[in-house]
Amino acid sequence: MSATPIVIQWGLSSYSGWGVNGLQLALNWTRTGRFAPLCSLPLRLEEIALSPLEWQRMAGLFRESESFCAQIAPHAGQEVVVSVPVLRGLGNNLAGSRSVGGVTLRGRTTVGVCYLEDTGIDAEGRARAADCAAIVAGSGFVQRVLEGAGITHARTVLQGVDPTHFHPAPKAGWFRDRFVVVSGGKPEFRKGQDLALLAFRAFAERHPEALLLTAWHSPWPEGARSLEANRAVAPVLFRDDGRFDAVGWAVANGIRAEQVIDLGPVPNADMARILREADVGLFPNRGEGGTNLVAMECMACGVPAILSANTGHLDLIRGGNCVPLTRQSPVSAPFGTDGWGESDVEEIVAALERLWTDRAEAQAIGRAGAAFMAGLTWERYADGVAAVVEGVG
């Protein structure tokens, strides 16, 4: 018996959160046969990093997706009804993802997959929510925001990690004499790179062996300008090709050039070997609609993580599995930030000092984080999303 087709109505990629989410759904459903996934956007194969075996096993998806896009492309800008389930990505105010040519798909069952940063939801947003038979909320925070707006047909399903890549393993030892702090996420006010920079600068003044390892690539580099809302940091810098200049910005903020390395764009599966070289992961994020994939991957590798105790991070914080930043002040912005938190720089520095001073405690926190993350896999996530689709289909 052949598997039921299901359409993922957003792009697949190894370089962005949404892209990894869709790619992992496709990989897991193709492997288990629970659904036969296809994508309604043209696939840019140069943005997808897979093993030779995965490329072969996914060949049918790529072929069927190309054919499906060709079928719906003539209906550019219109709504197209299909006889199979559709997963619709939902962003701020429940704005929905679209297919090739701006086509909006309505499936036999349409299920929203929702990640919110802006907590403001108006009547139009509620109407978009009602257009979905069910909504998968990417965190408990998102579900609470939706329920506060009167949207009650959402169910939280937490994202995961690929345990074949992200797990404790020996370091390669590239930074034997350094204390490595890793920080990841696209550069923007929400992700809090400004706070990470200020805290690292203070820490590095006392510890010259400290090294900041940044994975701050973004397909939308202009979003980094939002970091300038914090007047305590220097204006952001960009390279001649338009990319965000992480090292130049760090140096402009008083960090020595030899104390920062920027990784640039890294395919998701390659991050594990990088994360395991770190001594600590630093995530003072102001707002997370999901659970923060980089933080989850860091914890899964056994690297102790410092997490702001707000929004989607709250789903990750359990006794002893990380160092939570509990001094959270309200965040003011020209959009909805209910539940966001401004981490205290002094508390971040104290957390770094704690993990630098007590390496045994740091290792214990890392082990606890890895044990916790062992229960949060992409396979579990794919099963959870499938259960929601099947429950309304």
Buried (B, 14 or more C-beta within 10 A) or exposed (E): EEEBBBBBBBBBBBBBBBBBBBBBBBBBBBEEEBBBBBBBBBBEEEBBBBEEEBEEBBEEBBEBBEEBBEEBBEBEEEEBEBEBBBBBBBBBBBEBBBBBBEBBBBBBBBBBBBBBBBBBBEEEBBEBBEBBBBBBBBBBBBBBBBEEBEBEBBBBBBBBBBBEBBBBEEBEEEBEEBBBBBBBBBBBBBBBBBBBBBBBBBBBEEBEEBBBBBBBBBEEBEBBBBBEBBEEBBEBBBEEEEBBBBBBBBBBBBBEEEBBBBBEEBBBBEBBBBBBBBBBBBBBBBBBBBBBBBBBBBBBBBBBBBBBBBBBBBBBBEEBBBBBBEBBEEBEBEEBBBBBBBBBBEBBBBBBBBBBEEEEBBBBBBBBBBBBBBEBBBBBBBBBBBEBBBEEB
